[in-house]
Amino acid sequence: MVIQETDLLIFAERSLEEEARQRVLHYRHHLEEYIRTAPHFARSFVPLPPDEYAPPIIREMLHASRCAQVGPMASVAGALAEQVGNDLLEHTHNVIVENGGDIFLRVSEDLTIGIYAGSSPLSNKLAIKIPATMTPLGVCSSSGTVGHSLSFGAADAVTILAQSTPLADATATAVGNQVKQPQDIPTGLDFAQTIEGILGALIILDDQFGAWGAIEIVST
């Protein structure tokens, strides 16, 4: 499902396309109206103050960006995935919502998520095993070499796990910004550990990778 910049891939127990479309339009309206009245929200590369009068999705993004020390739009894909996914749980017991590489999931069986890392020789060679008991969960990725997301780093893939999908999204950007060469992988992992709520991190750059936390890596 593609609605302007939002590109969702949804797995559920039945087709929920119309329900998902309505929820995406709802949350995009909140985002667009807020940006219309506060255009700096969309342009800032640094955290902004809390806004108790903002819609919930905006408040979640502001909080995630403050935790990760990035601009609020670094969490937008994860925030949309989580908000839509939580709403769809009214119609299904299991749901996976992927939004441009950022994933919200609530599942009743263990699953494995493959990691695409561009031209790295490790691309599609590593995967993360997700226990069902760990969900609902956000699994978000950022890259300095793949896709259109803005990154100031050069990592082929940074994948972050957190109960909050917007927090995982913002942190993936923040960690990715710090990784410009393989020697920076430990620095990126150390930084991820400082952010409350982060459960695990994986960084891939060229033929090197590092991981930390509650993250089980398997080969594919």
WOSUL-V509278 format. One line per field, one symbol per residue. ss: DSSP state (H for helix, E for strand, C for the rest). phi: phi as a letter, one per 40 degrees, with the letter a starting at -180 (. if undefined). burial: b if it has 24 or more other ideal C-beta (glycine too) atoms within 12 Angstrom, else e. A space follows every 50 residues. Layout:
ss: ???
phi: ???
burial: ???
//
This chain:
ss: CEECCEEEEEEECCCCHHHHHHHHHHHHHHHHHHHHHCCHHHHCCCCCCC CCCCCHHHHHHHHHHHHHCCCHHHHHHHHHHHHHHHHHCCCCCCEEEEEC CEEEEECCCCEEEECCCCCCCCCCCEEEEECHHHCCEEEEEECCCCCCCC CCCCCCEEEEEECCHHHHHHHHHHHHHHCCCHHHHHHHHHHHHCCCCEEE EEEEECCEEEEEECCEEEEC
phi: .bbfccbbbbbacacbccccdccccccccccccccccbccdcbccbcbcc bccccdccccccccccccgbccccbcccccdcccccccccbacbabbbbg gbbbabbbbdabbcbcbfcdcccgbbabcbcdccccabbbbbacbbgbcc acbbccabbbbacccccccccdcccdccbbadccddcccccdcccchcca abbbafbbaaaagcbccbcb
burial: beeeebebbbbbeeebeebbeebbeebbebbbebbeeeeebeeeeebbee beebbebbbbbbbbbbbbbbbbbbbbbbbbbbbbbbbbbeebebbbbbbb bbbbbbbeeebebbbbbbebebbeebbbbbeeebbbbbbbbbbbbbbebe bebbbbbbbbbbbbbbbbbbbbbbbbbbbeeeebbebbbebbeebebbbb bbbbbbebbbbbbbbebeee
//
